């Protein structure tokens, strides 16, 4: 368990070569993630910022969009992203996400080893 008052929000610039920055809040600590989960976090992309396109090897990554809107790139194919959408990047595939809206785009990200 973690309480919101205990969690740190970290700014990371130019993630995977993307424009701007992200704000990342680890929802569970390393000791709580277990053997197969590498990351479980809330990520916020301010307006105009992006997570650059990247591939996953030996793991999958899932995004659950909480708020905002943007464009998700799935192996080179662009798809509109909005609240309630879930995107899965499989082992060996690539993805990226850009905030195209006026407000923050916020999502939960989870990386699992395969």
C-alpha positions as CSV (number, residue, x, y, z in Angstrom):
1,X,0.0,0.0,0.0
2,X,1.1,3.5,-0.6
3,X,-0.6,6.7,0.4
4,X,-0.7,9.7,-1.9
5,X,1.1,11.8,0.7
6,X,4.0,9.3,0.6
7,X,4.6,9.2,-3.2
8,X,7.0,11.4,-5.0
9,X,6.3,12.9,-8.4
10,X,9.5,13.0,-10.6
11,X,9.9,15.2,-13.7
12,X,11.8,13.4,-16.5
13,X,12.8,15.4,-19.6
14,X,12.8,14.1,-23.3
15,X,11.7,10.6,-22.5
16,X,12.8,8.3,-25.4
17,X,13.7,11.4,-27.3
18,X,10.2,12.9,-27.0
19,X,9.4,16.6,-26.8
20,X,9.1,18.3,-23.4
21,X,8.8,16.3,-20.2
22,X,6.6,13.8,-18.2
23,X,5.7,13.7,-14.6
24,X,6.0,10.2,-13.2
25,X,4.5,9.0,-9.9
26,X,5.4,5.4,-8.8
27,X,2.3,3.9,-7.4
28,X,4.2,1.0,-5.8
29,X,7.7,0.8,-4.5
30,X,10.3,-1.7,-5.9
31,X,9.7,-4.1,-2.9
32,X,6.0,-4.2,-3.7
33,X,6.2,-4.7,-7.5
34,X,7.2,-8.4,-7.2
35,X,9.3,-10.4,-9.6
36,X,7.6,-9.7,-12.9
37,X,6.4,-6.1,-12.6
38,X,9.0,-3.5,-13.5
39,X,6.8,-0.4,-13.2
40,X,3.3,0.6,-12.0
41,X,3.0,4.4,-12.2
42,X,0.8,7.3,-13.0
43,X,2.3,9.3,-15.8
44,X,1.2,12.8,-16.8
45,X,2.1,14.4,-20.1
46,X,1.5,18.2,-20.1
47,X,0.1,19.8,-23.2
48,X,2.5,19.5,-26.2
49,X,4.7,16.9,-24.5
50,X,5.3,13.3,-25.5
51,X,6.8,10.0,-24.7
52,X,9.0,9.2,-27.7
53,X,8.5,6.1,-29.7
54,X,10.3,3.1,-28.3
55,X,10.3,-0.7,-28.3
56,X,9.9,-3.3,-25.6
57,X,11.9,-6.5,-25.5
58,X,11.3,-9.2,-22.8
59,X,8.4,-7.2,-21.4
60,X,5.0,-5.7,-22.2
61,X,3.7,-2.2,-21.4
62,X,0.0,-1.3,-20.8
63,X,-1.4,2.3,-20.7
64,X,-4.8,3.0,-19.2
65,X,-5.8,6.6,-20.1
66,X,-7.3,8.5,-17.2
67,X,-7.8,11.9,-18.7
68,X,-6.9,14.2,-21.6
69,X,-6.4,13.3,-25.2
70,X,-3.6,12.6,-27.6
71,X,-2.2,10.3,-30.3
72,X,-0.9,6.9,-29.4
73,X,1.5,5.3,-31.9
74,X,1.3,1.6,-32.2
75,X,4.1,0.1,-34.4
76,X,3.9,3.2,-36.6
77,X,0.1,3.4,-36.7
78,X,-1.4,6.5,-35.0
79,X,-4.6,6.1,-33.0
80,X,-6.6,8.7,-31.1
81,X,-6.2,8.3,-27.3
82,X,-8.8,9.5,-24.8
83,X,-10.0,8.7,-21.3
84,X,-11.0,5.1,-20.8
85,X,-8.8,3.7,-23.6
86,X,-6.3,0.9,-22.9
87,X,-3.3,0.3,-25.1
88,X,-1.0,-2.8,-24.9
89,X,2.5,-2.8,-26.3
90,X,3.5,-6.5,-26.7
91,X,7.0,-7.9,-26.4
92,X,9.0,-6.9,-29.5
93,X,6.6,-4.1,-30.5
94,X,7.0,-0.3,-30.2
95,X,4.8,2.6,-29.1
96,X,4.8,6.3,-28.2
97,X,2.2,8.9,-27.0
98,X,1.8,12.6,-27.5
99,X,-0.5,15.0,-25.8
100,X,-2.4,16.9,-28.5
101,X,-4.9,18.5,-26.2
102,X,-5.0,21.7,-24.1
103,X,-4.9,19.9,-20.8
104,X,-2.7,17.3,-19.1
105,X,-2.9,13.7,-20.5
106,X,-2.7,11.3,-17.5
107,X,-2.5,7.6,-17.6
108,X,-1.5,4.5,-15.6
109,X,1.4,2.6,-17.0
110,X,2.4,-0.9,-16.1
111,X,5.5,-2.8,-17.4
112,X,5.5,-6.6,-17.0
113,X,8.3,-9.0,-17.8
114,X,7.4,-11.9,-20.1
